[in-house]
Amino acid sequence: RRSSLSLGVLGITAGLWAFGDLLDLSAHAPQQIVIARSLRYVGACFIGPCWLWVSLQAARPRWWVRRPWLIALAFVPSAFFYSCVFWDDQGWFVDWATHDRGPIFIVHTAWSWGLIAIGFAAFVQALHRSGKSIPSRMVALAVGTLAPLTGNAIYIIHGLSHDPSPLLLGLGALLIRHSVVKSGITFYLPLGRSDVVEQLEAGVIVADPENV
């Protein structure tokens, strides 16, 4: 079930972002605010590389087949951005008192948006390669990707009091499930078909183009 790990981590990351936002709304004591924002920024900082991880597993470019561990490099900058939550007291990332965003936060935002754009392109490539790029799936993939991204951009640029991104992530997840998981382009057999395989009396051998 290792092939499902990336999808599970992506779901956990999105859930922590949403859960941290909910805690932040009801937090009053300083310690509560620290805990809420620590959870919130786990999702905000790591959802980009997690999304890229899932998309590359679907697209399976040649370098990915040979060296899938290289995806870990995408998590290194995100880990640095997240570390700012604990040591930055100058407002370079976020000023907790005024909610102003510093230069490191701007770099973090550009990094995350860039990873999401690359992941979107990888999913499009996978759909085209599989011959399943019908209009409804392409629209669902585009809206599912762009809805949280647009909500986050509006929140950052216009300074909304609350970030709509976690709510839009739920909508995006449903649309992406339709366009990606249900289309069969991903290798998440345990999520959708293990119950069928377990009922078969004959042996089943599954191999991808690389005979893995």
DAHUUR-V113534 format. One record per pair of residues at least 12 apart in sequence whose ideal C-beta (glycine too) atoms are under 10 Angstrom apart, sorted by the first residue. I is the first residue (numbers start at 0). J is the second residue. If there is no record, write none. Layout:
# DAHUUR-V113534
i: (I | I)
j: (J | J)
This chain:
# DAHUUR-V113534
i: (0 | 0 | 0 | 0 | 0 | 1 | 2 | 2 | 2 | 2 | 2 | 2 | 2 | 3 | 3 | 3 | 3 | 3 | 3 | 3 | 3 | 4 | 4 | 4 | 4 | 5 | 5 | 5 | 5 | 5 | 5 | 5 | 5 | 5 | 5 | 5 | 5 | 5 | 5 | 6 | 6 | 6 | 6 | 6 | 6 | 6 | 6 | 6 | 6 | 6 | 6 | 6 | 7 | 7 | 7 | 7 | 8 | 8 | 8 | 8 | 8 | 8 | 9 | 9 | 9 | 9 | 9 | 9 | 9 | 9 | 9 | 9 | 9 | 9 | 10 | 10 | 10 | 10 | 11 | 11 | 11 | 11 | 12 | 12 | 12 | 12 | 12 | 12 | 12 | 12 | 12 | 12 | 12 | 13 | 13 | 13 | 13 | 13 | 13 | 13 | 13 | 13 | 13 | 13 | 13 | 14 | 14 | 14 | 14 | 14 | 14 | 15 | 15 | 15 | 15 | 15 | 15 | 15 | 15 | 15 | 15 | 16 | 16 | 16 | 16 | 16 | 16 | 16 | 16 | 16 | 16 | 16 | 16 | 16 | 16 | 17 | 17 | 17 | 17 | 17 | 17 | 17 | 17 | 17 | 18 | 18 | 18 | 18 | 18 | 18 | 19 | 19 | 19 | 19 | 19 | 19 | 19 | 19 | 19 | 19 | 19 | 20 | 20 | 20 | 20 | 20 | 20 | 20 | 20 | 20 | 20 | 20 | 20 | 21 | 21 | 21 | 21 | 22 | 22 | 22 | 22 | 22 | 22 | 23 | 23 | 23 | 23 | 23 | 23 | 24 | 24 | 29 | 32 | 33 | 33 | 33 | 36 | 36 | 36 | 37 | 37 | 37 | 39 | 39 | 39 | 40 | 40 | 40 | 40 | 40 | 40 | 40 | 40 | 40 | 41 | 41 | 41 | 42 | 42 | 42 | 42 | 43 | 43 | 43 | 43 | 43 | 43 | 43 | 43 | 43 | 43 | 43 | 43 | 44 | 44 | 44 | 44 | 44 | 44 | 44 | 44 | 44 | 44 | 44 | 44 | 44 | 44 | 45 | 45 | 45 | 45 | 45 | 45 | 45 | 46 | 46 | 46 | 46 | 46 | 46 | 46 | 46 | 46 | 47 | 47 | 47 | 47 | 47 | 47 | 47 | 47 | 47 | 47 | 47 | 47 | 47 | 47 | 47 | 47 | 48 | 48 | 48 | 48 | 48 | 48 | 48 | 48 | 48 | 48 | 48 | 48 | 48 | 48 | 49 | 49 | 49 | 49 | 49 | 49 | 50 | 50 | 50 | 50 | 50 | 50 | 50 | 50 | 50 | 50 | 50 | 50 | 50 | 50 | 51 | 51 | 51 | 51 | 51 | 51 | 51 | 51 | 51 | 51 | 51 | 51 | 52 | 52 | 52 | 52 | 52 | 52 | 52 | 53 | 53 | 53 | 53 | 53 | 53 | 53 | 53 | 53 | 54 | 54 | 54 | 54 | 54 | 54 | 54 | 54 | 54 | 54 | 54 | 54 | 54 | 54 | 54 | 55 | 55 | 55 | 55 | 55 | 55 | 55 | 55 | 55 | 56 | 56 | 56 | 56 | 56 | 56 | 57 | 57 | 57 | 57 | 57 | 57 | 57 | 57 | 57 | 57 | 57 | 57 | 57 | 57 | 57 | 58 | 58 | 58 | 58 | 58 | 58 | 58 | 58 | 58 | 58 | 58 | 58 | 58 | 59 | 59 | 59 | 59 | 59 | 59 | 59 | 59 | 59 | 59 | 59 | 60 | 60 | 60 | 61 | 63 | 64 | 64 | 64 | 64 | 65 | 73 | 73 | 73 | 73 | 76 | 76 | 76 | 76 | 76 | 77 | 77 | 77 | 77 | 79 | 79 | 79 | 79 | 80 | 80 | 80 | 80 | 80 | 80 | 80 | 80 | 81 | 83 | 83 | 83 | 83 | 87 | 87 | 87 | 89 | 89 | 90 | 90 | 90 | 91 | 91 | 91 | 92 | 92 | 92 | 92 | 93 | 98 | 98 | 99 | 100 | 100 | 104 | 105 | 108 | 108 | 108 | 111 | 111 | 112 | 112 | 112 | 115 | 115 | 115 | 115 | 115 | 116 | 116 | 116 | 118 | 119 | 119 | 119 | 119 | 119 | 119 | 119 | 122 | 122 | 122 | 122 | 122 | 122 | 122 | 122 | 122 | 122 | 122 | 122 | 123 | 123 | 123 | 123 | 123 | 123 | 124 | 125 | 125 | 125 | 125 | 125 | 126 | 126 | 126 | 126 | 126 | 127 | 128 | 129 | 129 | 129 | 129 | 130 | 131 | 131 | 131 | 131 | 131 | 132 | 132 | 132 | 133 | 133 | 135 | 135 | 136 | 136 | 136 | 136 | 136 | 136 | 136 | 136 | 137 | 138 | 138 | 138 | 139 | 139 | 139 | 139 | 139 | 139 | 139 | 139 | 139 | 139 | 140 | 140 | 140 | 140 | 140 | 140 | 140 | 141 | 141 | 142 | 142 | 142 | 142 | 142 | 142 | 143 | 143 | 143 | 143 | 143 | 143 | 143 | 143 | 143 | 143 | 143 | 143 | 144 | 144 | 144 | 144 | 145 | 145 | 146 | 146 | 146 | 146 | 146 | 146 | 146 | 146 | 146 | 147 | 147 | 147 | 147 | 147 | 147 | 147 | 147 | 147 | 147 | 147 | 148 | 148 | 148 | 149 | 149 | 149 | 150 | 150 | 150 | 150 | 150 | 150 | 150 | 150 | 150 | 151 | 151 | 151 | 151 | 151 | 152 | 176 | 186 | 186 | 186 | 188 | 192)
j: (187 | 188 | 189 | 190 | 193 | 189 | 56 | 185 | 186 | 187 | 188 | 189 | 190 | 56 | 185 | 186 | 187 | 188 | 189 | 190 | 193 | 52 | 53 | 56 | 187 | 49 | 50 | 51 | 52 | 53 | 54 | 55 | 56 | 57 | 67 | 70 | 185 | 186 | 187 | 49 | 52 | 53 | 56 | 57 | 176 | 179 | 180 | 185 | 186 | 187 | 189 | 190 | 49 | 53 | 187 | 190 | 45 | 46 | 48 | 49 | 52 | 53 | 45 | 46 | 48 | 49 | 50 | 51 | 52 | 53 | 54 | 168 | 172 | 175 | 49 | 53 | 168 | 172 | 41 | 42 | 45 | 49 | 41 | 42 | 43 | 44 | 45 | 46 | 47 | 48 | 49 | 50 | 168 | 42 | 45 | 46 | 49 | 50 | 147 | 164 | 165 | 168 | 169 | 171 | 172 | 38 | 41 | 42 | 165 | 168 | 169 | 37 | 38 | 39 | 40 | 41 | 42 | 43 | 45 | 46 | 165 | 38 | 39 | 40 | 41 | 42 | 43 | 44 | 45 | 46 | 147 | 162 | 164 | 165 | 168 | 38 | 39 | 42 | 162 | 164 | 165 | 166 | 168 | 169 | 35 | 38 | 39 | 41 | 42 | 165 | 34 | 35 | 36 | 37 | 38 | 39 | 40 | 41 | 42 | 43 | 165 | 35 | 36 | 38 | 39 | 42 | 43 | 161 | 162 | 163 | 164 | 165 | 166 | 35 | 38 | 39 | 165 | 34 | 35 | 36 | 37 | 38 | 39 | 35 | 36 | 38 | 39 | 161 | 162 | 160 | 161 | 95 | 95 | 84 | 85 | 95 | 84 | 93 | 95 | 81 | 84 | 85 | 84 | 162 | 165 | 80 | 81 | 82 | 83 | 84 | 85 | 92 | 93 | 107 | 77 | 81 | 84 | 81 | 164 | 165 | 168 | 77 | 80 | 81 | 84 | 104 | 107 | 108 | 111 | 151 | 162 | 164 | 165 | 74 | 76 | 77 | 78 | 79 | 80 | 81 | 82 | 83 | 84 | 92 | 107 | 110 | 111 | 73 | 74 | 77 | 78 | 80 | 81 | 111 | 77 | 111 | 114 | 115 | 147 | 151 | 164 | 165 | 168 | 73 | 74 | 76 | 77 | 80 | 107 | 108 | 110 | 111 | 112 | 113 | 114 | 115 | 116 | 117 | 118 | 70 | 71 | 72 | 73 | 74 | 75 | 76 | 77 | 78 | 110 | 111 | 114 | 115 | 118 | 70 | 73 | 74 | 77 | 114 | 118 | 73 | 111 | 114 | 115 | 116 | 117 | 118 | 119 | 121 | 122 | 144 | 147 | 171 | 175 | 70 | 73 | 74 | 111 | 113 | 114 | 115 | 116 | 117 | 118 | 119 | 121 | 67 | 70 | 71 | 73 | 74 | 114 | 118 | 70 | 118 | 121 | 122 | 175 | 179 | 180 | 185 | 187 | 114 | 115 | 117 | 118 | 119 | 120 | 121 | 122 | 123 | 124 | 125 | 144 | 175 | 179 | 185 | 67 | 69 | 70 | 73 | 117 | 118 | 121 | 122 | 125 | 70 | 121 | 125 | 185 | 186 | 187 | 118 | 121 | 122 | 124 | 125 | 126 | 128 | 129 | 179 | 180 | 182 | 184 | 185 | 186 | 187 | 118 | 120 | 121 | 122 | 123 | 124 | 125 | 126 | 127 | 128 | 129 | 184 | 185 | 121 | 124 | 125 | 128 | 184 | 185 | 186 | 207 | 208 | 209 | 211 | 121 | 124 | 125 | 209 | 121 | 207 | 208 | 209 | 211 | 209 | 110 | 114 | 117 | 118 | 106 | 107 | 110 | 111 | 114 | 107 | 110 | 111 | 114 | 103 | 106 | 107 | 110 | 92 | 103 | 104 | 106 | 107 | 108 | 110 | 111 | 107 | 101 | 103 | 104 | 107 | 101 | 103 | 104 | 101 | 103 | 102 | 103 | 104 | 103 | 104 | 106 | 104 | 105 | 106 | 107 | 107 | 158 | 160 | 158 | 155 | 158 | 155 | 155 | 151 | 152 | 155 | 148 | 151 | 148 | 151 | 152 | 144 | 145 | 147 | 148 | 151 | 144 | 145 | 148 | 144 | 140 | 141 | 143 | 144 | 145 | 148 | 175 | 136 | 137 | 140 | 141 | 143 | 144 | 175 | 178 | 179 | 182 | 184 | 185 | 136 | 137 | 140 | 141 | 144 | 178 | 184 | 140 | 179 | 182 | 184 | 185 | 140 | 178 | 179 | 182 | 184 | 184 | 184 | 182 | 183 | 184 | 185 | 184 | 178 | 179 | 182 | 183 | 184 | 178 | 182 | 184 | 178 | 182 | 177 | 178 | 174 | 175 | 177 | 178 | 179 | 181 | 182 | 184 | 178 | 174 | 177 | 178 | 171 | 173 | 174 | 175 | 176 | 177 | 178 | 179 | 181 | 182 | 171 | 174 | 175 | 177 | 178 | 179 | 182 | 174 | 178 | 167 | 170 | 171 | 174 | 175 | 178 | 167 | 168 | 170 | 171 | 172 | 173 | 174 | 175 | 176 | 177 | 178 | 179 | 171 | 174 | 175 | 178 | 167 | 171 | 163 | 164 | 166 | 167 | 168 | 169 | 170 | 171 | 174 | 162 | 163 | 164 | 165 | 166 | 167 | 168 | 169 | 170 | 171 | 172 | 164 | 167 | 171 | 163 | 164 | 167 | 162 | 163 | 164 | 165 | 166 | 167 | 168 | 170 | 171 | 163 | 164 | 165 | 167 | 168 | 164 | 190 | 205 | 207 | 211 | 205 | 205)
